[in-house]
């Protein structure tokens, strides 16, 4: 009888350890994924027809991650790849007094990007920018 109880207790302990291990692995993988991907949904599109700047200015709030000028990002529409671009950040719209533009857009920044060869209709409201680089914050 004692042997049967000991086996049941052992199995319960092993099951708890297994469940805890699975939870830890899932949490760790989810944390790493969200930190490395830059993501922004376009909520404003402007066609630029100036003497110097010609193309598109695309703006939106950065929902996760960060991106620096010169890094590559992909533009998606309805889950399908539209094009790849190099980040050219025109401005960060929500800088506070005393802050200056440091060449990157971080989570919760309202950022505007420049696509020099973009034409009207190339990028639309609701399209999503996704970047994979993890250099922001690194020295």
DSSP file (Angstrom, degrees, kcal/mol; ACC not computed):
  #  RESIDUE AA STRUCTURE BP1 BP2  ACC     N-H-->O    O-->H-N    N-H-->O    O-->H-N    TCO  KAPPA ALPHA  PHI   PSI    X-CA   Y-CA   Z-CA
    1    1 A X     >        0   0    0      0, 0.0     4,-2.0     0, 0.0     5,-0.2   0.000 360.0 360.0 360.0 -44.4    0.0    0.0    0.0
    2    2 A X  H  >  +     0   0    0      1,-0.2     4,-2.5     2,-0.2     5,-0.2   0.875 360.0  54.1 -64.9 -35.9    2.8    2.4    0.9
    3    3 A X  H  > S+     0   0    0      2,-0.2     4,-2.1     1,-0.2    -1,-0.2   0.886 107.8  49.9 -63.6 -39.7    4.6    1.6   -2.3
    4    4 A X  H  > S+     0   0    0      2,-0.2     4,-2.1     1,-0.2    -2,-0.2   0.906 112.1  47.1 -66.8 -42.6    1.4    2.4   -4.3
    5    5 A X  H  X S+     0   0    0     -4,-2.0     4,-2.5     2,-0.2    -2,-0.2   0.904 111.2  51.6 -65.1 -42.4    1.0    5.8   -2.5
    6    6 A X  H  X S+     0   0    0     -4,-2.5     4,-2.4     1,-0.2    -2,-0.2   0.897 109.7  49.8 -62.5 -41.0    4.7    6.6   -3.0
    7    7 A X  H  X S+     0   0    0     -4,-2.1     4,-2.5     2,-0.2    -1,-0.2   0.904 111.2  49.0 -64.2 -41.9    4.4    5.8   -6.8
    8    8 A X  H  X S+     0   0    0     -4,-2.1     4,-2.3     2,-0.2    -2,-0.2   0.919 112.3  47.7 -64.2 -43.3    1.3    8.1   -7.1
    9    9 A X  H  X S+     0   0    0     -4,-2.5     4,-2.2     2,-0.2    -2,-0.2   0.904 111.6  50.9 -63.4 -41.6    3.1   10.9   -5.3
   10   10 A X  H  X S+     0   0    0     -4,-2.4     4,-2.5    -5,-0.2    -2,-0.2   0.922 110.3  49.1 -61.6 -45.2    6.2   10.5   -7.5
   11   11 A X  H  X S+     0   0    0     -4,-2.5     4,-2.4     2,-0.2    -2,-0.2   0.895 110.6  50.5 -63.0 -41.2    4.0   10.6  -10.7
   12   12 A X  H  X S+     0   0    0     -4,-2.3     4,-2.4     2,-0.2    -1,-0.2   0.913 111.2  48.7 -63.4 -42.0    2.3   13.8   -9.5
   13   13 A X  H  X S+     0   0    0     -4,-2.2     4,-2.3     2,-0.2    -2,-0.2   0.921 112.0  48.5 -63.9 -44.0    5.6   15.4   -8.7
   14   14 A X  H  X S+     0   0    0     -4,-2.5     4,-2.3     2,-0.2    -2,-0.2   0.896 111.3  50.6 -62.5 -40.8    7.0   14.5  -12.1
   15   15 A X  H  X S+     0   0    0     -4,-2.4     4,-2.6     2,-0.2    -2,-0.2   0.906 110.0  49.8 -64.9 -42.3    3.8   15.8  -13.9
   16   16 A X  H  X S+     0   0    0     -4,-2.4     4,-2.7     1,-0.2    -2,-0.2   0.922 111.1  49.5 -62.4 -43.5    4.1   19.1  -12.0
   17   17 A X  H  X S+     0   0    0     -4,-2.3     4,-2.3     2,-0.2    -2,-0.2   0.900 111.5  49.1 -62.0 -41.2    7.7   19.4  -13.0
   18   18 A X  H  X S+     0   0    0     -4,-2.3     4,-2.3     2,-0.2    -2,-0.2   0.937 112.4  46.9 -64.0 -47.6    6.9   18.7  -16.6
   19   19 A X  H  X S+     0   0    0     -4,-2.6     4,-2.4     1,-0.2    -2,-0.2   0.925 112.8  49.9 -61.2 -45.6    4.1   21.3  -16.7
   20   20 A X  H  X S+     0   0    0     -4,-2.7     4,-2.3     1,-0.2    -1,-0.2   0.897 110.1  51.0 -60.8 -41.5    6.3   23.9  -15.0
   21   21 A X  H  X S+     0   0    0     -4,-2.3     4,-2.3     2,-0.2    -1,-0.2   0.909 110.1  49.1 -62.7 -43.4    9.1   23.2  -17.5
   22   22 A X  H  X S+     0   0    0     -4,-2.3     4,-2.4     2,-0.2    -2,-0.2   0.919 111.1  50.0 -63.2 -43.8    6.7   23.6  -20.5
   23   23 A X  H  X S+     0   0    0     -4,-2.4     4,-2.5     1,-0.2    -2,-0.2   0.919 110.8  49.4 -62.0 -43.9    5.3   26.9  -19.1
   24   24 A X  H  X S+     0   0    0     -4,-2.3     4,-2.4     2,-0.2    -1,-0.2   0.918 111.3  49.0 -62.6 -44.2    8.9   28.3  -18.6
   25   25 A X  H  X S+     0   0    0     -4,-2.3     4,-2.3     1,-0.2     5,-0.2   0.924 112.5  48.1 -62.0 -44.6    9.9   27.4  -22.1
   26   26 A X  H  X S+     0   0    0     -4,-2.4     4,-2.1     1,-0.2    -2,-0.2   0.915 112.5  48.2 -63.7 -43.3    6.8   29.0  -23.6
   27   27 A X  H  X S+     0   0    0     -4,-2.5     4,-2.2     1,-0.2    -1,-0.2   0.915 112.2  49.1 -63.9 -43.3    7.2   32.2  -21.6
   28   28 A X  H  X S+     0   0    0     -4,-2.4     4,-2.0     1,-0.2    -2,-0.2   0.906 111.9  47.7 -64.9 -41.7   10.9   32.5  -22.5
   29   29 A X  H  X S+     0   0    0     -4,-2.3     4,-1.7    -5,-0.2    -1,-0.2   0.875 111.6  50.8 -68.5 -35.8   10.3   32.0  -26.2
   30   30 A X  H  X S+     0   0    0     -4,-2.1     4,-1.9    -5,-0.2    -2,-0.2   0.890 109.2  51.5 -67.6 -39.5    7.4   34.5  -26.2
   31   31 A X  H  X S+     0   0    0     -4,-2.2     4,-1.7     1,-0.2    -2,-0.2   0.936 110.3  47.7 -63.3 -47.3    9.6   37.1  -24.5
   32   32 A X  H  X S+     0   0    0     -4,-2.0     4,-1.1     1,-0.2    -1,-0.2   0.871 110.2  53.0 -62.9 -37.9   12.4   36.8  -26.9
   33   33 A X  H  X S+     0   0    0     -4,-1.7     4,-1.1     1,-0.2     3,-0.4   0.928 109.7  46.2 -65.2 -46.5   10.1   37.0  -29.9
   34   34 A X  H  < S+     0   0    0     -4,-1.9    -1,-0.2     1,-0.2    -2,-0.2   0.828 110.1  54.3 -70.5 -30.1    8.4   40.2  -28.9
   35   35 A X  H  < S+     0   0    0     -4,-1.7    -1,-0.2     1,-0.2    31,-0.2   0.779 109.5  46.3 -74.7 -25.1   11.6   42.0  -28.0
   36   36 A X  H  < S+     0   0    0     -4,-1.1     2,-0.6    -3,-0.4    -1,-0.2   0.695  95.4  80.6 -95.6 -15.1   13.3   41.4  -31.3
   37   37 A X     <  -     0   0    0     -4,-1.1     2,-0.3    -3,-0.1    95,-0.2  -0.804  62.3-152.3 -99.0 125.1   10.5   42.4  -33.8
   38   38 A X  E     -A  131   0A   0     93,-1.7    93,-1.9    -2,-0.6     2,-0.3  -0.711  22.6-179.8 -80.7 139.0    9.8   46.0  -34.7
   39   39 A X  E     +AB 130  64A   0     25,-2.2    24,-2.2    -2,-0.3    25,-1.3  -0.981  12.3 163.7-147.2 135.8    6.2   46.5  -35.7
   40   40 A X  E     -AB 129  62A   0     89,-1.8    89,-3.3    -2,-0.3     2,-0.5  -0.982  24.9-143.6-148.5 135.6    4.1   49.5  -36.8
   41   41 A X  E     -A  128   0A   0     20,-0.8    20,-0.4    -2,-0.3     2,-0.3  -0.884  29.1-118.9-100.5 130.5    0.8   49.8  -38.5
   42   42 A X        +     0   0    0     85,-3.0    84,-2.9    -2,-0.5    18,-0.2  -0.503  39.9 163.6 -71.0 125.9    0.5   52.7  -41.0
   43   43 A X        +     0   0    0     16,-2.9     2,-0.3    -2,-0.3    17,-0.2   0.359  65.7  40.2-122.0   1.5   -2.2   55.2  -40.0
   44   44 A X  E     -E   59   0B   0     15,-1.3    15,-2.5    80,-0.1     2,-0.4  -0.951  58.7-173.3-151.9 131.1   -1.2   58.1  -42.3
   45   45 A X  E     -E   58   0B   0     -2,-0.3     2,-0.4    13,-0.2    13,-0.2  -0.992   6.4-178.1-125.8 126.9    0.1   58.1  -45.9
   46   46 A X  E     -E   57   0B   0     11,-2.5    11,-2.6    -2,-0.4     2,-0.6  -0.989  21.0-140.3-125.6 133.9    1.4   61.3  -47.5
   47   47 A X  E     -E   56   0B   0     -2,-0.4     2,-0.5     9,-0.2     9,-0.2  -0.825  20.2-149.7 -90.3 124.5    2.6   61.6  -51.1
   48   48 A X  E     +E   55   0B   0      7,-3.0     7,-2.1    -2,-0.6    -2,-0.0  -0.843  26.2 166.4-100.3 126.3    5.6   63.9  -51.3
   49   49 A X  E     +E   54   0B   0     -2,-0.5     5,-0.2     5,-0.2    -1,-0.1  -0.124  32.0 131.8-128.9  36.4    6.1   65.9  -54.4
   50   50 A X  S    S-     0   0    0      3,-2.0    -2,-0.0     1,-0.1     5,-0.0  -0.126  71.0-104.1 -81.9-179.7    8.8   68.5  -53.3
   51   51 A X  S    S+     0   0    0      1,-0.1     3,-0.1     3,-0.0    -1,-0.1   0.852 118.9  20.7 -72.0 -35.2   12.0   69.5  -55.0
   52   52 A X  S    S+     0   0    0      1,-0.2     2,-0.7     0, 0.0    -1,-0.1   0.877 123.2  50.0-100.6 -52.0   14.0   67.5  -52.5
   53   53 A X        +     0   0    0      2,-0.0    -3,-2.0    61,-0.0     2,-0.4  -0.820  61.5 164.8 -98.0 116.1   11.7   64.9  -51.0
   54   54 A X  E     +E   49   0B   0     -2,-0.7     2,-0.4    -5,-0.2    -5,-0.2  -0.998  44.3  42.8-128.3 130.9    9.7   62.8  -53.6
   55   55 A X  E    S-E   48   0B   0     -7,-2.1    -7,-3.0    -2,-0.4     2,-0.4  -0.999  93.5 -29.3 141.5-137.4    8.0   59.6  -52.6
   56   56 A X  E     -EF  47 115B   0     59,-2.3    59,-2.6    -2,-0.4     2,-0.5  -0.940  32.4-157.9-124.4 142.7    6.0   58.6  -49.6
   57   57 A X  E     -EF  46 114B   0    -11,-2.6   -11,-2.5    -2,-0.4     2,-0.4  -0.990  21.1-170.9-112.6 122.3    5.9   59.6  -45.9
   58   58 A X  E     -EF  45 113B   0     55,-2.7    55,-3.3    -2,-0.5     2,-0.3  -0.958   3.5-173.3-121.3 129.1    4.3   56.9  -43.8
   59   59 A X  E     +EF  44 112B   0    -15,-2.5   -16,-2.9    -2,-0.4   -15,-1.3  -0.857  16.4 130.6-125.8 155.9    3.4   57.3  -40.2
   60   60 A X  E     - F   0 111B   0     51,-1.8    51,-2.3    -2,-0.3     2,-0.4  -0.939  53.9 -80.1 177.2 169.7    2.1   55.3  -37.3
   61   61 A X  E     - F   0 110B   0    -20,-0.4   -20,-0.8    -2,-0.3     2,-0.5  -0.744  44.0-120.4 -87.7 131.7    2.6   54.3  -33.6
   62   62 A X  E     -B   40   0A   0     47,-3.0    46,-3.1    -2,-0.4   -22,-0.2  -0.612  27.4-171.9 -71.8 117.9    5.3   51.7  -33.0
   63   63 A X  E     -     0   0A   0    -24,-2.2     2,-0.3    -2,-0.5   -23,-0.2   0.719  63.4  -2.1 -89.2 -22.4    3.5   48.9  -31.3
   64   64 A X  E    S+B   39   0A   0    -25,-1.3   -25,-2.2    42,-0.0    -1,-0.3  -0.979 105.7   4.1-163.1 155.8    6.5   46.8  -30.4
   65   65 A X  S    S-     0   0    0     -2,-0.3    42,-0.7   -27,-0.2     2,-0.3  -0.187  71.9 -98.8  70.9-160.5   10.3   46.7  -30.6
   66   66 A X  E     -H  106   0C   0     67,-0.3     2,-0.3    40,-0.2    40,-0.2  -0.965  22.7-156.6-154.1 165.9   12.5   49.4  -32.2
   67   67 A X  E     -H  105   0C   0     38,-1.9    38,-2.7    -2,-0.3     2,-0.3  -0.993   7.4-148.5-148.4 146.2   14.2   50.2  -35.4
   68   68 A X  E >   -H  104   0C   0     -2,-0.3     3,-2.1    36,-0.2    19,-0.3  -0.805  38.6 -84.5-112.4 155.9   17.2   52.4  -36.4
   69   69 A X  T 3  S+     0   0    0     34,-2.6    19,-0.2    -2,-0.3     3,-0.1  -0.329 116.5  28.5 -53.4 136.3   17.9   54.3  -39.6
   70   70 A X  T 3  S+     0   0    0     17,-2.6    -1,-0.2     1,-0.4     2,-0.1   0.210  91.1 120.2  94.8 -14.5   19.5   51.9  -42.1
   71   71 A X    <   -     0   0    0     -3,-2.1    16,-3.5    15,-0.1    -1,-0.4  -0.492  64.3-114.0 -81.6 155.7   17.9   48.7  -40.8
   72   72 A X  E     +C   86   0A   0     14,-0.2    60,-0.6    -2,-0.1    61,-0.5  -0.672  34.7 175.7 -91.7 141.4   15.7   46.6  -43.1
   73   73 A X  E     -CD  85 131A   0     12,-2.4    12,-2.8    -2,-0.3     2,-0.4  -0.954  22.1-131.3-138.2 160.8   12.0   46.1  -42.6
   74   74 A X  E     -CD  84 130A   0     56,-3.1    56,-2.6    -2,-0.3     2,-0.5  -0.904  12.3-141.2-114.6 141.0    9.2   44.4  -44.5
   75   75 A X  E     -CD  83 129A   0      8,-3.0     7,-3.6    -2,-0.4     8,-1.1  -0.898  21.5-168.3-103.6 127.3    5.9   45.9  -45.4
   76   76 A X  E     -CD  81 128A   0     52,-3.1    52,-2.6    -2,-0.5     2,-0.4  -0.883  13.6-168.4-115.7 144.4    2.9   43.5  -45.2
   77   77 A X  E >  S-C   80   0A   0      3,-2.5     3,-2.0    -2,-0.4    50,-0.1  -0.984  82.5 -16.2-129.5 121.7   -0.7   43.8  -46.4
   78   78 A X  T 3  S-     0   0    0     -2,-0.4     3,-0.1     1,-0.3    -1,-0.1   0.861 129.3 -53.7  52.5  39.4   -3.2   41.2  -45.2
   79   79 A X  T 3  S+     0   0    0      1,-0.2     2,-0.4    49,-0.0    -1,-0.3   0.424 115.3 114.3  80.9  -1.7   -0.3   39.0  -44.2
   80   80 A X  E <  S-C   77   0A   0     -3,-2.0    -3,-2.5     1,-0.0     2,-0.3  -0.838  72.6-109.6-106.7 141.8    1.4   39.1  -47.6
   81   81 A X  E     +C   76   0A   0     -2,-0.4    -5,-0.2    -5,-0.2     3,-0.1  -0.483  34.1 174.5 -68.8 127.8    4.8   40.7  -48.3
   82   82 A X  E     -     0   0A   0     -7,-3.6     2,-0.3     1,-0.4    -1,-0.2   0.836  60.3 -39.5 -94.9 -50.2    4.5   43.9  -50.3
   83   83 A X  E     -C   75   0A   0     -8,-1.1    -8,-3.0     2,-0.0    -1,-0.4  -0.983  48.1-114.5-169.3 162.5    8.1   45.1  -50.3
   84   84 A X  E     -C   74   0A   0     -2,-0.3     2,-0.3   -10,-0.2   -10,-0.2  -0.897  35.4-178.9-109.0 143.8   11.3   45.4  -48.3
   85   85 A X  E     -C   73   0A   0    -12,-2.8   -12,-2.4    -2,-0.4     2,-0.5  -0.901  29.6-118.2-136.4 163.5   12.7   48.8  -47.4
   86   86 A X  E     -C   72   0A   0     -2,-0.3   -14,-0.2   -14,-0.2     2,-0.2  -0.912  45.5-105.1-101.1 131.5   15.6   50.4  -45.6
   87   87 A X        +     0   0    0    -16,-3.5   -17,-2.6    -2,-0.5     2,-0.4  -0.363  41.7 171.4 -63.3 124.4   14.5   52.5  -42.6
   88   88 A X        -     0   0    0     26,-0.2    26,-2.6   -19,-0.2     2,-0.5  -0.853  18.7-159.5-129.7  93.2   14.7   56.3  -43.3
   89   89 A X  E     -G  113   0B   0     -2,-0.4    24,-0.3    24,-0.2     3,-0.1  -0.651  12.0-174.0 -83.1 121.0   13.0   57.9  -40.3
   90   90 A X  E     -     0   0B   0     22,-3.0     2,-0.3    -2,-0.5    -1,-0.2   0.908  62.9 -25.8 -78.7 -45.1   11.8   61.4  -41.0
   91   91 A X  E     -G  112   0B   0     21,-1.1    21,-2.3    12,-0.0     2,-0.5  -0.993  44.7-125.8-164.2 160.8   10.7   62.3  -37.5
   92   92 A X  E >   -G  111   0B   0     -2,-0.3     3,-0.8    19,-0.2    19,-0.2  -0.982  24.9-160.9-112.5 117.3    9.5   61.1  -34.2
   93   93 A X  T 3  S+     0   0    0     17,-3.5    18,-0.1    -2,-0.5    -1,-0.1   0.612  78.7  53.2 -80.2 -13.4    6.3   63.0  -33.4
   94   94 A X  T 3   +     0   0    0     16,-0.4    -1,-0.2     2,-0.0     2,-0.1  -0.044  68.4 145.4-116.9  33.4    6.0   62.6  -29.7
   95   95 A X    <   -     0   0    0     -3,-0.8     2,-0.2    15,-0.1     3,-0.1  -0.458  41.5-135.0 -68.5 142.2    9.4   63.8  -28.4
   96   96 A X    >   -     0   0    0      1,-0.2     3,-2.3    -2,-0.1    -1,-0.1  -0.502  38.6 -69.4 -92.6 165.1    9.2   65.5  -25.1
   97   97 A X  T 3  S+     0   0    0      1,-0.3    -1,-0.2    -2,-0.2     3,-0.1  -0.278 123.9  19.8 -53.1 133.7   11.0   68.7  -24.1
   98   98 A X  T 3  S+     0   0    0      1,-0.3    -1,-0.3    -3,-0.1     2,-0.2   0.193  98.8 114.2  89.7 -16.9   14.7   68.2  -23.9
   99   99 A X    <   -     0   0    0     -3,-2.3    -1,-0.3     3,-0.0     2,-0.3  -0.604  46.8-164.0 -85.8 148.4   14.6   65.0  -26.0
  100  100 A X        -     0   0    0     -2,-0.2     2,-0.3    -3,-0.1    -4,-0.1  -0.922  32.5 -90.2-128.8 158.6   16.3   64.9  -29.4
  101  101 A X        -     0   0    0     -2,-0.3     4,-0.1     1,-0.1   -10,-0.0  -0.506  35.5-173.9 -68.8 126.3   16.0   62.5  -32.3
  102  102 A X        -     0   0    0      2,-0.4    -1,-0.1    -2,-0.3     3,-0.1   0.183  52.2 -96.2-110.1  15.0   18.6   59.7  -31.9
  103  103 A X  S    S+     0   0    0      1,-0.2   -34,-2.6   -35,-0.1     2,-0.3   0.588  94.3  87.0  85.6   9.7   18.1   57.9  -35.2
  104  104 A X  E     -H   68   0C   0    -36,-0.2     2,-0.5   -38,-0.0    -2,-0.4  -0.960  63.8-138.6-141.1 160.0   15.7   55.3  -34.0
  105  105 A X  E     -H   67   0C   0    -38,-2.7   -38,-1.9    -2,-0.3     2,-0.2  -0.983  26.3-166.7-117.9 124.0   12.0   54.6  -33.3
  106  106 A X  E >   -H   66   0C   0     -2,-0.5     3,-2.5   -40,-0.2   -44,-0.3  -0.598  38.9 -65.5-106.4 167.2   11.1   52.8  -30.1
  107  107 A X  T 3  S+     0   0    0    -42,-0.7   -44,-0.2     1,-0.3    -1,-0.2  -0.257 123.4  17.9 -51.4 134.6    7.9   51.2  -28.8
  108  108 A X  T 3  S+     0   0    0    -46,-3.1    -1,-0.3     1,-0.3     2,-0.2   0.300  94.0 128.1  78.9  -3.1    5.1   53.8  -28.3
  109  109 A X    <   -     0   0    0     -3,-2.5   -47,-3.0   -47,-0.1     2,-0.7  -0.518  60.8-132.3 -72.9 149.2    6.9   56.4  -30.5
  110  110 A X  E     -F   61   0B   0    -49,-0.2   -17,-3.5    -2,-0.2   -16,-0.4  -0.922  39.1-174.9-100.8 109.4    4.8   58.0  -33.3
  111  111 A X  E     -FG  60  92B   0    -51,-2.3   -51,-1.8    -2,-0.7     2,-0.4  -0.780  24.5-153.0-115.2 148.7    7.2   57.7  -36.2
  112  112 A X  E     -FG  59  91B   0    -21,-2.3   -22,-3.0    -2,-0.3   -21,-1.1  -0.985  15.9-163.0-119.0 129.3    7.2   58.9  -39.9
  113  113 A X  E     -FG  58  89B   0    -55,-3.3   -55,-2.7    -2,-0.4     2,-0.5  -0.807   9.7-138.6-111.2 150.9    9.2   56.9  -42.5
  114  114 A X  E     -F   57   0B   0    -26,-2.6     2,-0.5    -2,-0.3   -57,-0.2  -0.931  12.8-173.4-112.8 129.4   10.3   58.0  -45.9
  115  115 A X  E >   -F   56   0B   0    -59,-2.6   -59,-2.3    -2,-0.5     3,-1.5  -0.933   9.0-164.8-118.3 103.9   10.2   55.8  -49.0
  116  116 A X  T 3  S+     0   0    0     -2,-0.5    -1,-0.1     1,-0.3   -62,-0.1   0.806  86.4  39.5 -63.6 -32.1   11.9   57.8  -51.8
  117  117 A X  T 3  S+     0   0    0    -62,-0.1    -1,-0.3   -61,-0.1   -62,-0.2   0.265  89.1 125.0-101.3  13.3   10.7   55.7  -54.7
  118  118 A X    <   -     0   0    0     -3,-1.5     2,-0.3   -64,-0.2    -3,-0.1  -0.449  41.2-161.9 -76.9 144.8    7.2   55.2  -53.3
  119  119 A X    >   -     0   0    0     -2,-0.1     3,-2.5   -72,-0.1     4,-0.5  -0.830  37.9 -74.7-120.5 160.8    4.1   56.1  -55.4
  120  120 A X  T 3  S+     0   0    0     -2,-0.3     4,-0.1     1,-0.3    -1,-0.1  -0.309 121.0  21.2 -54.8 130.1    0.5   56.6  -54.4
  121  121 A X  T 3  S+     0   0    0      2,-0.5    -1,-0.3    -3,-0.0     3,-0.1   0.200  92.4 103.6  93.9 -15.0   -1.1   53.3  -53.6
  122  122 A X  S <  S+     0   0    0     -3,-2.5     2,-0.4     1,-0.2    -2,-0.1   0.915  93.7  21.5 -63.8 -41.9    2.1   51.4  -53.0
  123  123 A X  S    S-     0   0    0     -4,-0.5    -2,-0.5     4,-0.0     2,-0.3  -0.989  80.5-171.7-128.2 136.3    1.5   51.5  -49.2
  124  124 A X    >   -     0   0    0     -2,-0.4     3,-2.1    -3,-0.1   -82,-0.2  -0.795  36.8 -73.4-126.6 165.8   -1.9   52.0  -47.7
  125  125 A X  T 3  S+     0   0    0     -2,-0.3   -82,-0.2     1,-0.3     3,-0.1  -0.313 118.6  28.5 -54.8 137.2   -3.5   52.6  -44.3
  126  126 A X  T 3  S+     0   0    0    -84,-2.9    -1,-0.3     1,-0.4   -48,-0.2   0.226  84.3 133.7  92.3 -14.4   -3.4   49.4  -42.3
  127  127 A X    <   -     0   0    0     -3,-2.1   -85,-3.0   -85,-0.1     2,-0.4  -0.375  50.3-133.1 -65.1 152.3   -0.3   48.0  -43.9
  128  128 A X  E     -AD  41  76A   0    -52,-2.6   -52,-3.1   -87,-0.2     2,-0.4  -0.924   9.0-150.1-119.3 132.3    2.2   46.7  -41.3
  129  129 A X  E     -AD  40  75A   0    -89,-3.3   -89,-1.8    -2,-0.4     2,-0.4  -0.842  18.9-177.2 -94.3 132.9    5.9   47.3  -41.0
  130  130 A X  E     -AD  39  74A   0    -56,-2.6   -56,-3.1    -2,-0.4     2,-0.3  -0.994   3.3-174.8-134.1 128.6    7.9   44.4  -39.4
  131  131 A X  E     -AD  38  73A   0    -93,-1.9   -93,-1.7    -2,-0.4   -58,-0.2  -0.899  16.1-164.3-120.3 151.5   11.7   44.5  -38.8
  132  132 A X        +     0   0    0    -60,-0.6   -59,-0.1    -2,-0.3    -1,-0.1   0.570  51.7 113.8-108.5 -14.4   13.9   41.7  -37.4
  133  133 A X        -     0   0    0    -61,-0.5   -67,-0.3     1,-0.1     3,-0.1  -0.236  44.2-166.1 -64.1 149.4   17.0   43.5  -36.4
  134  134 A X        +     0   0    0      1,-0.1    -1,-0.1   -69,-0.1   -67,-0.1  -0.108  54.0 110.6-125.3  35.4   17.8   43.6  -32.7
  135  135 A X    >   +     0   0    0    -69,-0.1     3,-2.3   -99,-0.1    -1,-0.1   0.703  42.8 110.2 -86.2 -20.0   20.5   46.4  -32.6
  136  136 A X  T 3  S+     0   0    0      1,-0.3     3,-0.1   -70,-0.2   -70,-0.0  -0.319  88.9  13.8 -58.5 132.5   18.4   49.1  -30.8
  137  137 A X  T 3  S+     0   0    0      1,-0.3    -1,-0.3     2,-0.0     2,-0.2   0.311 101.2 117.5  85.1 -10.1   19.8   49.6  -27.3
  138  138 A X    <         0   0    0     -3,-2.3    -1,-0.3     1,-0.1    -3,-0.0  -0.629 360.0 360.0 -89.4 150.4   23.0   47.7  -28.1
  139  139 A X              0   0    0     -2,-0.2    -1,-0.1    -3,-0.1    -3,-0.0   0.381 360.0 360.0-110.9 360.0   26.4   49.5  -28.0
